[in-house]
Amino acid sequence: MKRLALLAPLLLLTACGTSDDTVEDLGDRIESDLMSQDGISAVEVEYTTGMDHRQNLSVTATVADKAKADEAMEIIRRDYWTGTGRRVDFRVRLRASTGAELLTSDDVKFKLGDVVEMERRYGPRSEAGELEPGR
């Protein structure tokens, strides 16, 4: 009986595991793709997951200028579109290399109108998971 009492919490914790290699791999891909671009440096991607199973990626990078910030956002959107269909809450902060000026701070979300454009550019959405409408 003691074994069962000790085993139950362990099984519960195992069942509640929220690690998702697909999303972690997406974070690694974003970091690699951004670092391979001239004018984008100091890239940091942090993956977290909450008790509610929400998955979060926080991307922070230093960019040369506003044009590079726009390019970085497009890379992140492309990688998200082609990398996973899972819902991921993104927070992106891009700072100018000349100082602490924040060039953009945005969440990455796909609206209904974005679907047609993203499919035209990059093909159908990844089937690595399901995308909730409006995400």
N, C-alpha and C positions, 0 to 999 in steps of 0.2 A: 504494500500500500504506500510505503514511503517513496518507493521508486516512481510510482504513478504521480504522487504529489510533486516530486521534483521534475518529472518529465513534462507535465502539463504546461508549466510556465515556459520551458524551453521550446516546446512545440508552438506555443502561442507567439513567442518572439520570432521564431523562424517563419511562421506564416505571415507575420506582419512586416517582414523584410521589405524594404522599399528601394533597394538598389536596382538600378536599371542601366545595364551596360550600354544599351543603345543610346541613351541620353549622355552618358559619360563619354562614349565614343564620339558623339556629336560635338561635345565640348573640346575634345582633343583635335578633331578635324578643324573646327573654327580657329583654334589657336594656331595650328599649323598653317592653314590657308592665309591667315592674317600676317603671320611672321614671314611668309614667303614674299610679301609685297614690299616694294621699295616705298619708303615714306610712312610705314606703319611699324611701330616698335613697342617695346614694353607691354606686351600683351599678357593679360592675366585672365584666365577663365576659371570660375569657381562653380562647382556643382554642389547643390544641396537638395535635400528632400525633407519634407516635413512629416509630422505624424499623420497628417491628412493625405499623405501620399502625393502631394503636389511636388512637382519637380521644378527646380529653379536653376537657371544658368545666369551667372553674372559675368559680363564681359567688360573689361576695362582695357583701353589701349591708348597709346600716345600716337598721334598722327601729325603729319607735316602741315596740313591745312584743311580747309572745309571740303575741298574736292576729295581729299583722301578719306575724310570722315564719311562722305557720301559713298565712296567706293567700299569702305569697310562695312557699312550698313548693308550694302547690296550683297557682299560676300556672306555676311551672317544670315541674311534672309535666304539666299540661295542654298547655303548649307543646311539650314533648318528645313527648307522645303524638300530637299533631296535626301536628307539624312534620317529623318524620323517623322512619322505621322503622329507620334505621341504628343500630348499636350505638355508644353514646356513654358514656364513663365520666365521670360527673358528680361534682364535689365542691362542695358548697354550704356557705357559712359566712354566718350571719346574726348581726349584732352589734346590741346595744341602742344607741339613740341617746344614752342617758344616760351611756355609758361604754364600756369595753372588754368588758363582759359578753357572752359568747358564748351566744346564745339557742338556736341549733341549728347543728349541723355534721353533715351527712348526705350519703349517696350517694343518687342517684335511680336506683332500679331498679324494675322491674315484676315482681311475683310472679304466679303463675298466677291467684290469686284476684283480683288487681287488674284483670285483663283484662276481666272481666265488668262491673265497676264503671266502669272508664274508658270502655268502649264505651257503657254506659248514659248516662253524663254527656256524652261528647264525640263519640260516633260511632265508626266503625271506625278502626283504626290507620292512620296515613299509609302510603302505599305508596311513599314516596320512597326506600325501601331495605328491607333485610330485618332483622328483629329476631330475635336469637338467643333461644331459650327461656330464660326466667328473667331477661331483661334488660329 
